[in-house]
Amino acid sequence: MTKFAEKIVNRGMSVPAILFLDMSKYLSFVSSQLMVFFGPILTTFIRSDGYYQLAELLEDRNNIEYLLTEIERIELEESEQV
């Protein structure tokens, strides 16, 4: 999950990601179940391994909180280096 947070920060998407994750963390379980439901259709167009890993990550709200703190930590470390 730290790698995912690093990718978000390196692409300069930390603020939109934090905003989106904060808004959607209360619906994360429902979102993950919708992803599983639509998985057979959507995985014909995209790679299934990453898709189902994301669905698994969204299943637990604590994972969303951890991802938020990792993004903020990496962003803070990068701003201190400059």
N, C-alpha and C positions, 0 to 999 in steps of 0.2 A: 504494500500500500504506500510505502514511502517512495518507491519509484514512480508511482502514479502521481503523487503530490509533487515530486521534482519535475516531472514532465509539465504539469500545469503551471508551475512557477516559471520554468524556463521559457515557456511560450508566452509569458506575460498575461496569463489568464487567471491570476490568483484572485483578483477582486471580483470578476464575474462568477468565478467558481464558488467563492465563499458566499456571495449573495444567493446564488442558486441553491447551494447545499443548505444554507440556513432556512430558506423558504420551503424547501421540499423535504426536510428531514422528518417531518411528522407524517408524511405520506410515503416514506421509503418502503415500508413493507408492502403496501398496496401496489406501488410501482414495480417492485420485484416480482410480485405475483402476476402482474400484467405482462411483464417481460417473459416470464416462463410460459404463460398462455400463448403469446404471439411468437414465441421462439421458433417453432417449426416453420413458420412462414418467413420470418425475418432472417433466419440463418441460411436461407437459400441465397441471400444477397450479400451477407457479411460473414466473417469468420465466427464460428460458433464458440470456440474456446474462450475468447475474450468477452463475448456476449453473456455467456452463462456465469463467468467469473464476476462480471459487473452485477448481474442479478443476485448472485450470492452475497456480494458485498452490501447491496442495498437492503437485504433482508433484515439486518440488525442495525438499529439506530445508533448503537455505540460505535459501529464502524464509521458512520458518517461523522460523528463527533471526533473520532481519531483522525480522520482525513482532514477535517477542518483545522485541528491543532497542528498537524504536520505541515499543511500549507502555510499557516501563519508562522510556524517555527522556521521553515526554510526561507520564507520571505524576509523574516527578521535577520537571519544569518547573512543573507545576501546583501541586505541594506547596510549591515555593519561592516562588511568587507569593502564597501565603496568609500 
